Every structure is written in structure tokens, then in C-alpha cells.
Amino acid sequence: MNENEHRVATIVRRPGPEYAEAHRYWQGCPTILRTPGGILYAGWYTGGTREPSPRNCNLLVRSRDEGKSWSDVMLAVESVPARQLRAIDIQLWLDPLKRMWLFWTQRDDRFVNADPRHLSVWAILCAEPDAETPEWSEPRHVAPGFLRCQPTVLSDGRIWLFSYDWSSEFYTYSESRDGGMSWERRRGGRKVPTPFDEGMAVERRDGSIRMLARCDGGALAESVSRDGGKSWSDGVLTGLHAPSSRFFFQRLRSGRILLVRNDSLPPHRRNLTAFLSEDDGESWPWKLLIDSGDGVSYPDAAEGDGGELFLVHDRGRCSEKEILLSRFTEADIVAGKLLSPESFLRRIVSKAPALPPDPAEYDRQRREDEDWLRAHREMNEALTV
């Protein structure tokens, strides 16, 4: 382990009232997990007056009633400004052993953005996520790069973690053959230009693996491997138009594939829509509009034992400041409307105040964040010339 891998964010295991909604000036980029016992966990990041801020932090909450109500913050992952460490972009995942992983991306601001050492992925694990008081492991360094999606489990048991290197011309990911205990770095095909890959992959019935990625081309990009990851095609644009924003792409227990993306063209993140395919993604004949608003983004989903789907997304990170939950079924998507009496759209998980409770304190933090961002940009410009 190198020196950089010893530097880790602060895990706050007993968060206090300072993490409550009243103290949040913005929030977004949510993630969701459903436990074997039916508990929902949701996480997102906030902190400071904006993204990015040296005060950014990740939050975790829990619901025992299908998302009708949510706990106070149960755990937080805090940046360490004094050590130039930022903790951002929480990602939850339930692995094949039913352990809950809480990943986050860590940015080390001692290094410029173009330096791969600037980014790393860390995690803590909970072996019993249905416990009344979940117990978490110590933080572990997982992989280089920037993670913003759930891992993919292949039919042979390998796990692929699409933590990307935004300074590389190629898609990158990490592979584990031992249930996530160790990871090896892999290189994919050449990228379609993008600052944020945010890739997700599906193993198709013919054994090939299709990865979709975010890009700046007005559509999702794709790269395919037909030999288990030994080689990849270079990225090309698909016919799935989208702004540059995160999406969700995963095979369901039924065998169909779920794709959630903004069904809009750049620069607007509008019309967040769930699409369903039963021919391995060759066509997407069914869709359900989740949110027609502007500034809606970053979907993440979890599937229940009965096939019910739970989806979180954000709306207006600095305006509405909402984290929203939807519950629907494949039948709802096929119908293009909600059929199940238990289905719903856009239920509020969290909504921060429209105005700061202490405007003077907000102004002070905003000036500090702006000064920090200006200095950070100047450092990057000076050191990358």
C-alpha cells in the first residue's frame, strides 16, 4: 500500500444534529440499497455551500416502511480540509453475500486533477445490514479512480467496478475474483470524449459484455467485450440520446434489462425515464416517465424480492434541493403508467430549506468556498502547463 492509501476521510459513526436538513445548503447525487429483510438505505452527498467544497460529506439514512419515513442521518463520511482530502459521491451496493458496501470517492487535493493519484475509491462494509444497529468495518482502499455506479457481477463470479480515470483516453475499471477483497486494474476501449465516464455494464445472453458510458456527444456511449474483458471495442455513440449525466443500466431478475436516463438532449437534464428491454438491449419498447422536470438527475435503483423497483434521483441540487424516491414495477413500465396500488413516483426522501437558516454564516462559508475553488483552479492551471 502506498502512502496515499493511508490517507482516508473521517467516518462519523454517531452523527449529531449538525447533519440535519436545516444545515444543508445543497444536496444531490443519491444512491439506494434494499436489504434482504426489506429495509431501504439511501445516501447522497452535501456539505459546504456547493459542489465542490472542502466541506463536502456523504450521508446515510434508513427506512423500514418502504420509504414512507426515513431515519435521521445514521452515518457520515466527512472530508478532512486540513489534510486536503475530500469525500464525495457515496455509492451503496449489496454484494452476492448480502453484505452492504458503502463506497465513496476520495479526492486528494495535493495532486492536480490530471494526476491519477488525485482520485481513489474507499469502502466500509456491513455484514448484517438488517441489524438494528449496523456495524461497519474500518475503511479500506478499494481501487484507483472515481466511482459513481454499482458494480457488475458476471456469471463466473467476477466483479467489475467501473471506477474511472478521467485523465485516461481509455475506459478503466477494476476486477475482483475473490468477492471484493482484492482488485486488479483493467483497461477497456478508447473513450468517446467525456469528463465523467460513470460506466455500467450488462453481461448479455451470448456472453458478450456491453458497457454504457456517459459522454458529451448528446447520447450514451458504448463499448463491448466478447472475450470476458480481455479486449474491448473502442467507444462509439449509441442511439440512446441523453445529456451528459449519470444513468442506470442493469439486468433484472426477470431477465429484462432496465435503463434509466434523461430522455432529453444537452444541456438540459429533463424527462428522467425508465426504459425496459427484453432483447438484451437491442430495443427499448416500453418506458415510464419518472420526472419531467428540469434539473433532475443521477438515478440509482434497487430491486426487491418481488420484482418491485426502487429508484432515487435528485432534483435541483441547489434550488429544490430534493432527494426523491419512486417505486414501480416492470408491469408499470410496460403500461407506461402506474398500475400497482403500491407504486408511486417522486416521494420526498429529503428536502433542504429553500433559504439558509443563518444567512450570515452561509455568506461566510460561500466566500470561503469560492476562495478555495479559485485557488484550486489556479493550482491546476499552474501545474498542468
VENSULCOR-V78520 format. One record per helix or strand. SS is the DSSP state (H for helix, E for strand). FROM is the first residue (numbers start at 1). TO is the last residue. Records with the same first field share a line. If there is no record, write none. Layout:
SS->FROM-TO ; FROM-TO
This chain:
H->3-6 ; 17-19 ; 21-23 ; 81-83 ; 116-118 ; 330-335 ; 359-383
E->10-12 ; 28-34 ; 40-46 ; 57-63 ; 75-78 ; 80-80 ; 85-94 ; 100-108 ; 119-126 ; 140-144 ; 146-146 ; 152-153 ; 159-161 ; 164-164 ; 170-176 ; 184-190 ; 200-203 ; 209-213 ; 219-225 ; 236-241 ; 248-251 ; 257-262 ; 270-277 ; 286-294 ; 296-303 ; 309-315 ; 322-328 ; 344-351
